[in-house]
Amino acid sequence: MKAKTWAIIILLFLCAVLLVQNMEVVSFKVFFWQISMSRIIAFPLLVLMGIIIGFALGKFVHAGGKGRQNR
C-alpha cells in the first residue's frame, strides 16, 4: 500500500481511539441554557463550528483587505 493510504488508516485509527475514550457526558452552560451531550458528539461539533467560524472570518478579512490593495 502507498504511504498516503497508511497515513489515512493511522489517522482514522487514532480518531477512533480518541472518540472511544471520551464517551462520558459533558455539560455546557451557555447564558441560561445548559446543554448536556456525549464528548463523542461534542468534539466533532466543536471542530465543525471552528471550521465555519474560521471560513466566515477568512472571507470577512479577505474582503476587507481587497479594498486596501487596490489603492
CYANA upper distance limits for C-alpha pairs under 8 A (distance plus 0.5 A):
  1 MET  CA      5 THR  CA      6.97
  1 MET  CA      6 TRP  CA      7.53
  2 LYS  CA      6 TRP  CA      7.03
  3 ALA  CA      7 ALA  CA      6.64
  4 LYS  CA      8 ILE  CA      6.76
  5 THR  CA      9 ILE  CA      6.73
  6 TRP  CA     10 ILE  CA      6.62
  7 ALA  CA     11 LEU  CA      6.63
  8 ILE  CA     12 LEU  CA      6.59
  9 ILE  CA     13 PHE  CA      6.66
 10 ILE  CA     14 LEU  CA      6.68
 11 LEU  CA     15 CYS  CA      6.63
 12 LEU  CA     16 ALA  CA      6.64
 13 PHE  CA     17 VAL  CA      6.76
 14 LEU  CA     18 LEU  CA      6.66
 15 CYS  CA     19 LEU  CA      6.67
 16 ALA  CA     20 VAL  CA      6.59
 17 VAL  CA     21 GLN  CA      6.63
 18 LEU  CA     22 ASN  CA      6.93
 19 LEU  CA     23 MET  CA      7.23
 19 LEU  CA     39 ARG  CA      8.11
 19 LEU  CA     40 ILE  CA      5.76
 20 VAL  CA     40 ILE  CA      7.84
 22 ASN  CA     38 SER  CA      8.36
 22 ASN  CA     39 ARG  CA      6.07
 22 ASN  CA     40 ILE  CA      6.53
 23 MET  CA     38 SER  CA      6.20
 23 MET  CA     39 ARG  CA      6.00
 23 MET  CA     40 ILE  CA      5.95
 24 GLU  CA     38 SER  CA      6.08
 24 GLU  CA     39 ARG  CA      6.63
 25 VAL  CA     36 SER  CA      7.05
 25 VAL  CA     37 MET  CA      5.83
 25 VAL  CA     38 SER  CA      4.73
 25 VAL  CA     39 ARG  CA      6.59
 26 VAL  CA     36 SER  CA      6.09
 26 VAL  CA     37 MET  CA      6.17
 26 VAL  CA     38 SER  CA      6.51
 26 VAL  CA     39 ARG  CA      6.83
 27 SER  CA     34 GLN  CA      7.09
 27 SER  CA     35 ILE  CA      5.94
 27 SER  CA     36 SER  CA      4.71
 27 SER  CA     37 MET  CA      7.05
 28 PHE  CA     34 GLN  CA      6.14
 28 PHE  CA     35 ILE  CA      5.56
 28 PHE  CA     36 SER  CA      6.84
 29 LYS  CA     33 TRP  CA      6.30
 29 LYS  CA     34 GLN  CA      5.01
 29 LYS  CA     35 ILE  CA      6.84
 30 VAL  CA     34 GLN  CA      6.79
 30 VAL  CA     35 ILE  CA      8.20
 37 MET  CA     41 ILE  CA      7.28
 37 MET  CA     42 ALA  CA      7.15
 38 SER  CA     42 ALA  CA      6.78
 39 ARG  CA     43 PHE  CA      6.40
 40 ILE  CA     44 PRO  CA      7.88
 41 ILE  CA     45 LEU  CA      6.93
 42 ALA  CA     46 LEU  CA      6.56
 43 PHE  CA     47 VAL  CA      6.74
 44 PRO  CA     48 LEU  CA      6.56
 45 LEU  CA     49 MET  CA      6.62
 46 LEU  CA     50 GLY  CA      6.61
 47 VAL  CA     51 ILE  CA      6.75
 48 LEU  CA     52 ILE  CA      6.74
 49 MET  CA     53 ILE  CA      6.57
 50 GLY  CA     54 GLY  CA      6.41
 51 ILE  CA     55 PHE  CA      6.50
 52 ILE  CA     56 ALA  CA      6.62
 53 ILE  CA     57 LEU  CA      6.55
 54 GLY  CA     58 GLY  CA      6.41
 55 PHE  CA     59 LYS  CA      6.72
 56 ALA  CA     60 PHE  CA      6.71
 57 LEU  CA     61 VAL  CA      6.48
 58 GLY  CA     62 HIS  CA      6.32
 59 LYS  CA     63 ALA  CA      6.43
 60 PHE  CA     64 GLY  CA      6.78
 61 VAL  CA     65 GLY  CA      6.67
 62 HIS  CA     66 LYS  CA      6.99
 63 ALA  CA     67 GLY  CA      8.04
 64 GLY  CA     68 ARG  CA      7.95
 65 GLY  CA     69 GLN  CA      7.04
 66 LYS  CA     70 ASN  CA      7.05
 67 GLY  CA     71 ARG  CA      7.42
